[in-house]
Amino acid sequence: MKKEIKTANAPEAIGPYSQGIETENLIFLSGQIPLDPKSMQLVEGQENQIRQVFKNIDALCKEAGLSLNHVVKLNVSLQDLALFQSVNEIMKELFVEPYPARAALQVARLPLDSSIEVEAILSKTI
C-alpha cells in the first residue's frame, strides 16, 4: 500500500511526482528546493534557501503526523560545496542526535537554479 503525502504548506510538485509517499513503515519525501509554498518562487539568499528547504521538509513531516526527529536519511544536493558548512550549522539547530544519515553532493545544476535540494526518508516507528 502506498499513500500520497500532500500539503499546501510545502511547494506543489513542479513535475509528475508526489510531494511524498507513505508506505507501511517508511515515508519518502521528494527533493525539496527552496520554494516559498505560497508564491512558488525561490527565496533569496543562500542561508534563507537552506532554511526554506528544511521548512518545506518539516511541513511534509507534519502532514504525515511526524516531525524532523523521524528523518533517518537525507540526500543533500548543492550547486556549490562551499554551502556545506552552512548546511551543517542549520542542521545542528533543527535536528537532535543521533542525526540522520546523510549524503551531500555538489551537482552541476538544480531545478530553477536553486542552490540546494534535499530529499528525505522518514521512519514511522521511531
N, C-alpha and C positions, 0 to 999 in steps of 0.2 A: 504494500500500500504506500502511495506517496500522496502528500497533501501540499498544496501551494501555500507559501507564506507570502503575504502581500499586505502592505500598509501604505497609506498616503504620507506617513511620516518619514519615509525614505524615498529617494528618487524612483520614478517609474522606470521600468526596463526600457532601454533605448534600442532594443532588438528583440528577436524571437526567443526570449528566455524569461524565466521566473526570477523574482527577487530572491526567493529561497524555496527550497523543497524540504519537507519534513518526511522522514522515514520512521520506522519503528523506534530506533534509539538515537538517530543522528539527524541533524539539520545542516544542510549545505546552503550557504549564502553565496549568491553570485558576487562577482567582483564589484566593489563599490568604488566609484570615483567621487570626488568632492563636489557633487551637485547639490545645490540647495533644493530640497524637495518641493518647495513652493514655487520657485521661479524656474527650476530646471536649468539653471545657469551655474557654471563653476564659480565657487567662492574665490576671492582674490587673496594672494599671499600664500607662501609655502606652508607656514605653520597653520594657518587657517584651513588650508586644503587637507592637511593631515588630520586635524581635529574634526573636520566635517565628515571625512570618511568614517571615522570611528563613531561619530554621532549617528550616521546612517546605519552602521552595523548594530549599534545599540538599539535603534528603533526597531530593527528587524528582530533582534533578540526579544525585545519586549512584546512584539506582536505574537511571538511564539510562546509567550509566558515564561521566558527565561531572562538571563542577564549576561553581561560580558563575562561573568565568572564561569559560564557554561562553555565558553570558547576553548576548544582543545587544540586547534591548529589554525594558523594564519599563513596565507601566502601574500607577501607584500611585493608589489612591482613598483619600481621607482624609475623615473626618467633620468635621475642623477643620484648616484650613491652618496653624494655629499649630504643628502637628506637623512641618511641612515641614523645619525646621532639624534636628530630631532624626533624621528620615529621612536627611538628607544626611550627618550625622555618623556614623551607623551604617553607611551605605553606604561611606563612606571606609574604615571598618575592614574591611569584608567584600570589597570589590571592588578590583581594580587597574586602573590606566589602560592602555588607554583604557576609561573607564567605559561601561556600556551606555547606549544611547539611552534616554530616559525621558520619560514624560508624568506629571504629577501634578495631580490634580483634587480639589477639595472637592465632596463629594456630600452629599445630604440624609440618607441612611441606608444602612447596610451590613448584611449578614446578621448576625443575632444581636446587633445593636447594637455590632458591632466598631468600633474606631476607625480601622482600616486594612484594606485588601485590596490585594494585589499579584498581578498576573499576569505571566508571563514567556515570552519566546521565546528558545530556545537554538539555536545553530548547532553541528552536529556536526563541521564542517570547520575549526574554529579550531585 
